[in-house]
Amino acid sequence: MLLDAIIFSSETGLFYIVAALGLFLPGLAVTIRRLHDTSRSGWWFLIGIVPLVGSIILLVFLVSDTKLETNKWGLPAK
């Protein structure tokens, strides 16, 4: 946002928007891959929309241990 203010002299920063969009898709892909490693569907990502409780549940799903059996998305990462 500081670069936007210096370079573009505007409040709605083009640099910030491009950076946010550029980081959103890889973050989404990593989250879905992690959910698949725990034998859950990638749609569980949407539980994060629920205020407070949803993000806590999603965090628990993401830090849980990888299931060692093969699931419908392929071999486990470990």
Biopython code that builds the backbone (N, CA, C, O; Angstrom):
import numpy as np
from Bio.PDB.StructureBuilder import StructureBuilder

atoms = [
    (1, "MET", "N", (0.832, -1.183, 0.000)),
    (1, "MET", "CA", (0.000, 0.000, 0.000)),
    (1, "MET", "C", (0.879, 1.248, 0.000)),
    (1, "MET", "O", (0.514, 2.283, -0.559)),
    (2, "LEU", "N", (2.029, 1.132, 0.631)),
    (2, "LEU", "CA", (2.958, 2.262, 0.641)),
    (2, "LEU", "C", (3.502, 2.510, -0.764)),
    (2, "LEU", "O", (3.644, 3.659, -1.183)),
    (3, "LEU", "N", (3.805, 1.434, -1.490)),
    (3, "LEU", "CA", (4.269, 1.587, -2.869)),
    (3, "LEU", "C", (3.199, 2.223, -3.751)),
    (3, "LEU", "O", (3.504, 3.038, -4.621)),
    (4, "ASP", "N", (1.953, 1.847, -3.520)),
    (4, "ASP", "CA", (0.864, 2.449, -4.286)),
    (4, "ASP", "C", (0.786, 3.948, -4.042)),
    (4, "ASP", "O", (0.585, 4.724, -4.976)),
    (5, "ALA", "N", (0.943, 4.352, -2.798)),
    (5, "ALA", "CA", (0.865, 5.771, -2.480)),
    (5, "ALA", "C", (2.025, 6.546, -3.111)),
    (5, "ALA", "O", (1.848, 7.678, -3.561)),
    (6, "ILE", "N", (3.204, 5.937, -3.141)),
    (6, "ILE", "CA", (4.374, 6.619, -3.705)),
    (6, "ILE", "C", (4.335, 6.621, -5.229)),
    (6, "ILE", "O", (4.541, 7.659, -5.857)),
    (7, "ILE", "N", (4.074, 5.464, -5.820)),
    (7, "ILE", "CA", (4.160, 5.330, -7.274)),
    (7, "ILE", "C", (2.925, 5.875, -7.979)),
    (7, "ILE", "O", (3.045, 6.658, -8.922)),
    (8, "PHE", "N", (1.745, 5.469, -7.532)),
    (8, "PHE", "CA", (0.527, 5.792, -8.265)),
    (8, "PHE", "C", (-0.234, 6.975, -7.692)),
    (8, "PHE", "O", (-1.106, 7.514, -8.372)),
    (9, "SER", "N", (0.056, 7.397, -6.477)),
    (9, "SER", "CA", (-0.612, 8.529, -5.826)),
    (9, "SER", "C", (-2.138, 8.377, -5.840)),
    (9, "SER", "O", (-2.859, 9.310, -6.191)),
    (10, "SER", "N", (-2.618, 7.193, -5.455)),
    (10, "SER", "CA", (-4.056, 6.962, -5.395)),
    (10, "SER", "C", (-4.386, 6.150, -4.156)),
    (10, "SER", "O", (-3.531, 5.460, -3.601)),
    (11, "GLU", "N", (-5.648, 6.242, -3.726)),
    (11, "GLU", "CA", (-6.056, 5.496, -2.543)),
    (11, "GLU", "C", (-6.382, 4.043, -2.860)),
    (11, "GLU", "O", (-6.093, 3.160, -2.054)),
    (12, "THR", "N", (-6.975, 3.782, -4.011)),
    (12, "THR", "CA", (-7.219, 2.403, -4.427)),
    (12, "THR", "C", (-6.003, 1.954, -5.217)),
    (12, "THR", "O", (-5.854, 2.288, -6.392)),
    (13, "GLY", "N", (-5.138, 1.196, -4.563)),
    (13, "GLY", "CA", (-3.853, 0.853, -5.151)),
    (13, "GLY", "C", (-3.912, -0.287, -6.133)),
    (13, "GLY", "O", (-4.384, -1.376, -5.809)),
    (14, "LEU", "N", (-3.433, -0.037, -7.330)),
    (14, "LEU", "CA", (-3.360, -1.060, -8.363)),
    (14, "LEU", "C", (-2.376, -2.151, -7.964)),
    (14, "LEU", "O", (-2.645, -3.335, -8.165)),
    (15, "PHE", "N", (-1.241, -1.760, -7.401)),
    (15, "PHE", "CA", (-0.221, -2.726, -6.983)),
    (15, "PHE", "C", (-0.770, -3.663, -5.909)),
    (15, "PHE", "O", (-0.518, -4.867, -5.948)),
    (16, "TYR", "N", (-1.509, -3.123, -4.963)),
    (16, "TYR", "CA", (-2.090, -3.932, -3.887)),
    (16, "TYR", "C", (-3.108, -4.922, -4.437)),
    (16, "TYR", "O", (-3.125, -6.077, -4.011)),
    (17, "ILE", "N", (-3.942, -4.509, -5.356)),
    (17, "ILE", "CA", (-4.960, -5.385, -5.942)),
    (17, "ILE", "C", (-4.310, -6.523, -6.719)),
    (17, "ILE", "O", (-4.737, -7.672, -6.606)),
    (18, "VAL", "N", (-3.285, -6.217, -7.503)),
    (18, "VAL", "CA", (-2.591, -7.244, -8.282)),
    (18, "VAL", "C", (-1.888, -8.231, -7.350)),
    (18, "VAL", "O", (-1.925, -9.438, -7.590)),
    (19, "ALA", "N", (-1.253, -7.733, -6.297)),
    (19, "ALA", "CA", (-0.563, -8.608, -5.340)),
    (19, "ALA", "C", (-1.564, -9.501, -4.608)),
    (19, "ALA", "O", (-1.303, -10.689, -4.419)),
    (20, "ALA", "N", (-2.692, -8.953, -4.198)),
    (20, "ALA", "CA", (-3.699, -9.737, -3.485)),
    (20, "ALA", "C", (-4.262, -10.836, -4.381)),
    (20, "ALA", "O", (-4.432, -11.969, -3.931)),
    (21, "LEU", "N", (-4.549, -10.521, -5.627)),
    (21, "LEU", "CA", (-5.066, -11.532, -6.557)),
    (21, "LEU", "C", (-4.006, -12.576, -6.888)),
    (21, "LEU", "O", (-4.317, -13.755, -7.051)),
    (22, "GLY", "N", (-2.763, -12.141, -6.986)),
    (22, "GLY", "CA", (-1.672, -13.059, -7.292)),
    (22, "GLY", "C", (-1.370, -14.026, -6.167)),
    (22, "GLY", "O", (-0.870, -15.122, -6.421)),
    (23, "LEU", "N", (-1.657, -13.655, -4.938)),
    (23, "LEU", "CA", (-1.404, -14.525, -3.799)),
    (23, "LEU", "C", (-2.621, -15.338, -3.386)),
    (23, "LEU", "O", (-2.478, -16.337, -2.681)),
    (24, "PHE", "N", (-3.804, -14.938, -3.805)),
    (24, "PHE", "CA", (-5.027, -15.634, -3.414)),
    (24, "PHE", "C", (-5.105, -17.037, -4.012)),
    (24, "PHE", "O", (-5.366, -18.000, -3.290)),
    (25, "LEU", "N", (-4.885, -17.165, -5.309)),
    (25, "LEU", "CA", (-5.022, -18.471, -5.964)),
    (25, "LEU", "C", (-4.016, -19.509, -5.471)),
    (25, "LEU", "O", (-4.420, -20.645, -5.223)),
    (26, "PRO", "N", (-2.730, -19.188, -5.315)),
    (26, "PRO", "CA", (-1.821, -20.191, -4.749)),
    (26, "PRO", "C", (-2.192, -20.562, -3.313)),
    (26, "PRO", "O", (-2.073, -21.725, -2.928)),
    (27, "GLY", "N", (-2.634, -19.600, -2.526)),
    (27, "GLY", "CA", (-3.068, -19.896, -1.164)),
    (27, "GLY", "C", (-4.276, -20.813, -1.134)),
    (27, "GLY", "O", (-4.362, -21.716, -0.302)),
    (28, "LEU", "N", (-5.196, -20.580, -2.035)),
    (28, "LEU", "CA", (-6.379, -21.432, -2.159)),
    (28, "LEU", "C", (-5.985, -22.847, -2.566)),
    (28, "LEU", "O", (-6.519, -23.818, -2.030)),
    (29, "ALA", "N", (-5.059, -22.968, -3.505)),
    (29, "ALA", "CA", (-4.613, -24.285, -3.969)),
    (29, "ALA", "C", (-3.927, -25.066, -2.853)),
    (29, "ALA", "O", (-4.150, -26.269, -2.714)),
    (30, "VAL", "N", (-3.104, -24.404, -2.066)),
    (30, "VAL", "CA", (-2.414, -25.072, -0.965)),
    (30, "VAL", "C", (-3.408, -25.510, 0.104)),
    (30, "VAL", "O", (-3.283, -26.604, 0.654)),
    (31, "THR", "N", (-4.387, -24.672, 0.399)),
    (31, "THR", "CA", (-5.393, -25.023, 1.394)),
    (31, "THR", "C", (-6.215, -26.225, 0.947)),
    (31, "THR", "O", (-6.471, -27.131, 1.740)),
    (32, "ILE", "N", (-6.624, -26.240, -0.297)),
    (32, "ILE", "CA", (-7.410, -27.362, -0.815)),
    (32, "ILE", "C", (-6.571, -28.635, -0.847)),
    (32, "ILE", "O", (-7.074, -29.715, -0.536)),
    (33, "ARG", "N", (-5.306, -28.521, -1.216)),
    (33, "ARG", "CA", (-4.421, -29.690, -1.214)),
    (33, "ARG", "C", (-4.293, -30.253, 0.203)),
    (33, "ARG", "O", (-4.308, -31.469, 0.395)),
    (34, "ARG", "N", (-4.169, -29.375, 1.183)),
    (34, "ARG", "CA", (-4.052, -29.816, 2.576)),
    (34, "ARG", "C", (-5.340, -30.494, 3.048)),
    (34, "ARG", "O", (-5.289, -31.493, 3.765)),
    (35, "LEU", "N", (-6.482, -29.960, 2.651)),
    (35, "LEU", "CA", (-7.748, -30.601, 2.991)),
    (35, "LEU", "C", (-7.848, -31.978, 2.354)),
    (35, "LEU", "O", (-8.358, -32.908, 2.978)),
    (36, "HIS", "N", (-7.373, -32.125, 1.130)),
    (36, "HIS", "CA", (-7.372, -33.418, 0.468)),
    (36, "HIS", "C", (-6.448, -34.394, 1.190)),
    (36, "HIS", "O", (-6.758, -35.582, 1.270)),
    (37, "ASP", "N", (-5.313, -33.913, 1.720)),
    (37, "ASP", "CA", (-4.403, -34.782, 2.462)),
    (37, "ASP", "C", (-5.039, -35.325, 3.730)),
    (37, "ASP", "O", (-4.663, -36.396, 4.206)),
    (38, "THR", "N", (-6.002, -34.590, 4.280)),
    (38, "THR", "CA", (-6.696, -35.060, 5.481)),
    (38, "THR", "C", (-8.008, -35.767, 5.128)),
    (38, "THR", "O", (-8.874, -35.939, 5.986)),
    (39, "SER", "N", (-8.150, -36.170, 3.880)),
    (39, "SER", "CA", (-9.322, -36.905, 3.368)),
    (39, "SER", "C", (-10.612, -36.111, 3.479)),
    (39, "SER", "O", (-11.667, -36.667, 3.784)),
    (40, "ARG", "N", (-10.527, -34.818, 3.233)),
    (40, "ARG", "CA", (-11.721, -33.968, 3.208)),
    (40, "ARG", "C", (-11.821, -33.307, 1.836)),
    (40, "ARG", "O", (-10.823, -33.141, 1.133)),
    (41, "SER", "N", (-13.014, -32.945, 1.481)),
    (41, "SER", "CA", (-13.247, -32.266, 0.215)),
    (41, "SER", "C", (-12.725, -30.833, 0.289)),
    (41, "SER", "O", (-12.683, -30.233, 1.363)),
    (42, "GLY", "N", (-12.333, -30.298, -0.849)),
    (42, "GLY", "CA", (-11.884, -28.914, -0.917)),
    (42, "GLY", "C", (-12.982, -27.914, -0.613)),
    (42, "GLY", "O", (-12.708, -26.755, -0.301)),
    (43, "TRP", "N", (-14.223, -28.361, -0.704)),
    (43, "TRP", "CA", (-15.351, -27.474, -0.399)),
    (43, "TRP", "C", (-15.395, -27.085, 1.077)),
    (43, "TRP", "O", (-16.058, -26.111, 1.434)),
    (44, "TRP", "N", (-14.706, -27.824, 1.935)),
    (44, "TRP", "CA", (-14.640, -27.459, 3.351)),
    (44, "TRP", "C", (-13.979, -26.101, 3.540)),
    (44, "TRP", "O", (-14.116, -25.488, 4.598)),
    (45, "PHE", "N", (-13.264, -25.624, 2.526)),
    (45, "PHE", "CA", (-12.655, -24.291, 2.579)),
    (45, "PHE", "C", (-13.712, -23.221, 2.852)),
    (45, "PHE", "O", (-13.437, -22.216, 3.508)),
    (46, "LEU", "N", (-14.910, -23.447, 2.345)),
    (46, "LEU", "CA", (-15.984, -22.457, 2.489)),
    (46, "LEU", "C", (-16.513, -22.342, 3.910)),
    (46, "LEU", "O", (-17.247, -21.402, 4.213)),
    (47, "ILE", "N", (-16.162, -23.273, 4.789)),
    (47, "ILE", "CA", (-16.603, -23.156, 6.172)),
    (47, "ILE", "C", (-15.951, -21.939, 6.844)),
    (47, "ILE", "O", (-16.440, -21.451, 7.864)),
    (48, "GLY", "N", (-14.878, -21.469, 6.281)),
    (48, "GLY", "CA", (-14.211, -20.276, 6.798)),
    (48, "GLY", "C", (-15.050, -19.020, 6.679)),
    (48, "GLY", "O", (-14.726, -18.000, 7.287)),
    (49, "ILE", "N", (-16.117, -19.077, 5.909)),
    (49, "ILE", "CA", (-17.013, -17.915, 5.762)),
    (49, "ILE", "C", (-17.800, -17.674, 7.045)),
    (49, "ILE", "O", (-18.142, -16.536, 7.368)),
    (50, "VAL", "N", (-18.089, -18.761, 7.781)),
    (50, "VAL", "CA", (-18.832, -18.632, 9.034)),
    (50, "VAL", "C", (-17.966, -17.854, 10.026)),
    (50, "VAL", "O", (-16.831, -18.251, 10.290)),
    (51, "PRO", "N", (-18.479, -16.760, 10.576)),
    (51, "PRO", "CA", (-17.655, -15.932, 11.460)),
    (51, "PRO", "C", (-17.141, -16.696, 12.683)),
    (51, "PRO", "O", (-17.891, -17.437, 13.318)),
    (52, "LEU", "N", (-15.891, -16.516, 13.000)),
    (52, "LEU", "CA", (-15.163, -17.057, 14.148)),
    (52, "LEU", "C", (-15.135, -18.576, 14.206)),
    (52, "LEU", "O", (-14.056, -19.165, 14.141)),
    (53, "VAL", "N", (-16.275, -19.224, 14.326)),
    (53, "VAL", "CA", (-16.324, -20.681, 14.476)),
    (53, "VAL", "C", (-15.811, -21.371, 13.216)),
    (53, "VAL", "O", (-15.086, -22.361, 13.313)),
    (54, "GLY", "N", (-16.169, -20.874, 12.049)),
    (54, "GLY", "CA", (-15.748, -21.490, 10.800)),
    (54, "GLY", "C", (-14.247, -21.462, 10.613)),
    (54, "GLY", "O", (-13.661, -22.450, 10.171)),
    (55, "SER", "N", (-13.619, -20.355, 10.941)),
    (55, "SER", "CA", (-12.165, -20.268, 10.783)),
    (55, "SER", "C", (-11.443, -21.157, 11.787)),
    (55, "SER", "O", (-10.376, -21.685, 11.478)),
    (56, "ILE", "N", (-12.001, -21.333, 12.982)),
    (56, "ILE", "CA", (-11.395, -22.229, 13.962)),
    (56, "ILE", "C", (-11.502, -23.678, 13.497)),
    (56, "ILE", "O", (-10.538, -24.436, 13.607)),
    (57, "ILE", "N", (-12.659, -24.068, 12.982)),
    (57, "ILE", "CA", (-12.833, -25.429, 12.462)),
    (57, "ILE", "C", (-11.897, -25.679, 11.285)),
    (57, "ILE", "O", (-11.280, -26.740, 11.197)),
    (58, "LEU", "N", (-11.789, -24.718, 10.389)),
    (58, "LEU", "CA", (-10.883, -24.860, 9.247)),
    (58, "LEU", "C", (-9.440, -24.994, 9.713)),
    (58, "LEU", "O", (-8.689, -25.796, 9.160)),
    (59, "LEU", "N", (-9.043, -24.229, 10.713)),
    (59, "LEU", "CA", (-7.690, -24.327, 11.253)),
    (59, "LEU", "C", (-7.436, -25.715, 11.835)),
    (59, "LEU", "O", (-6.362, -26.279, 11.627)),
    (60, "VAL", "N", (-8.401, -26.271, 12.556)),
    (60, "VAL", "CA", (-8.259, -27.624, 13.108)),
    (60, "VAL", "C", (-8.108, -28.640, 11.978)),
    (60, "VAL", "O", (-7.287, -29.553, 12.069)),
    (61, "PHE", "N", (-8.893, -28.486, 10.920)),
    (61, "PHE", "CA", (-8.782, -29.395, 9.767)),
    (61, "PHE", "C", (-7.392, -29.295, 9.134)),
    (61, "PHE", "O", (-6.811, -30.311, 8.751)),
    (62, "LEU", "N", (-6.862, -28.087, 9.024)),
    (62, "LEU", "CA", (-5.588, -27.887, 8.337)),
    (62, "LEU", "C", (-4.398, -28.389, 9.145)),
    (62, "LEU", "O", (-3.396, -28.798, 8.558)),
    (63, "VAL", "N", (-4.475, -28.372, 10.457)),
    (63, "VAL", "CA", (-3.345, -28.817, 11.276)),
    (63, "VAL", "C", (-3.458, -30.285, 11.674)),
    (63, "VAL", "O", (-2.547, -30.828, 12.300)),
    (64, "SER", "N", (-4.566, -30.931, 11.317)),
    (64, "SER", "CA", (-4.702, -32.345, 11.665)),
    (64, "SER", "C", (-3.734, -33.174, 10.828)),
    (64, "SER", "O", (-3.287, -32.747, 9.764)),
    (65, "ASP", "N", (-3.419, -34.365, 11.330)),
    (65, "ASP", "CA", (-2.424, -35.221, 10.699)),
    (65, "ASP", "C", (-2.931, -35.781, 9.371)),
    (65, "ASP", "O", (-4.127, -36.011, 9.191)),
    (66, "THR", "N", (-2.012, -35.989, 8.463)),
    (66, "THR", "CA", (-2.331, -36.556, 7.157)),
    (66, "THR", "C", (-2.770, -38.003, 7.313)),
    (66, "THR", "O", (-2.152, -38.765, 8.056)),
    (67, "LYS", "N", (-3.833, -38.384, 6.618)),
    (67, "LYS", "CA", (-4.286, -39.768, 6.612)),
    (67, "LYS", "C", (-3.334, -40.578, 5.738)),
    (67, "LYS", "O", (-3.030, -40.177, 4.615)),
    (68, "LEU", "N", (-2.868, -41.705, 6.241)),
    (68, "LEU", "CA", (-1.852, -42.476, 5.527)),
    (68, "LEU", "C", (-2.414, -43.358, 4.423)),
    (68, "LEU", "O", (-1.654, -43.851, 3.590)),
    (69, "GLU", "N", (-3.728, -43.570, 4.395)),
    (69, "GLU", "CA", (-4.305, -44.392, 3.335)),
    (69, "GLU", "C", (-4.557, -43.544, 2.079)),
    (69, "GLU", "O", (-4.670, -42.320, 2.144)),
    (70, "THR", "N", (-4.638, -44.227, 0.951)),
    (70, "THR", "CA", (-4.929, -43.554, -0.306)),
    (70, "THR", "C", (-6.386, -43.123, -0.307)),
    (70, "THR", "O", (-7.276, -43.909, 0.018)),
    (71, "ASN", "N", (-6.624, -41.868, -0.676)),
    (71, "ASN", "CA", (-7.998, -41.383, -0.753)),
    (71, "ASN", "C", (-8.360, -41.158, -2.210)),
    (71, "ASN", "O", (-7.568, -41.464, -3.102)),
    (72, "LYS", "N", (-9.541, -40.630, -2.458)),
    (72, "LYS", "CA", (-9.985, -40.489, -3.848)),
    (72, "LYS", "C", (-9.226, -39.410, -4.622)),
    (72, "LYS", "O", (-9.407, -39.276, -5.832)),
    (73, "TRP", "N", (-8.369, -38.631, -3.927)),
    (73, "TRP", "CA", (-7.576, -37.611, -4.609)),
    (73, "TRP", "C", (-6.154, -38.072, -4.878)),
    (73, "TRP", "O", (-5.380, -37.344, -5.499)),
    (74, "GLY", "N", (-5.792, -39.274, -4.421)),
    (74, "GLY", "CA", (-4.469, -39.808, -4.721)),
    (74, "GLY", "C", (-3.724, -40.294, -3.495)),
    (74, "GLY", "O", (-4.310, -40.485, -2.429)),
    (75, "LEU", "N", (-2.424, -40.492, -3.659)),
    (75, "LEU", "CA", (-1.566, -40.987, -2.596)),
    (75, "LEU", "C", (-1.339, -39.900, -1.552)),
    (75, "LEU", "O", (-1.399, -38.716, -1.882)),
    (76, "PRO", "N", (-1.078, -40.276, -0.298)),
    (76, "PRO", "CA", (-0.802, -39.266, 0.733)),
    (76, "PRO", "C", (0.527, -38.559, 0.480)),
    (76, "PRO", "O", (1.403, -39.095, -0.199)),
    (77, "ALA", "N", (0.671, -37.366, 1.023)),
    (77, "ALA", "CA", (1.865, -36.555, 0.785)),
    (77, "ALA", "C", (3.074, -37.064, 1.557)),
    (77, "ALA", "O", (4.209, -36.832, 1.141)),
    (78, "LYS", "N", (2.856, -37.743, 2.658)),
    (78, "LYS", "CA", (3.990, -38.236, 3.469)),
    (78, "LYS", "C", (4.533, -39.524, 2.923)),
    (78, "LYS", "O", (5.482, -40.078, 3.476)),
]
sb = StructureBuilder()
sb.init_structure("model")
sb.init_model(0)
sb.init_chain("A")
sb.init_seg("    ")
for serial, (resi, resn, name, xyz) in enumerate(atoms, 1):
    if name == "N":
        sb.init_residue(resn, " ", resi, " ")
    sb.init_atom(name, np.array(xyz, "f"), 0.0, 1.0, " ", f" {name:<3s}", serial, name[0])
structure = sb.get_structure()
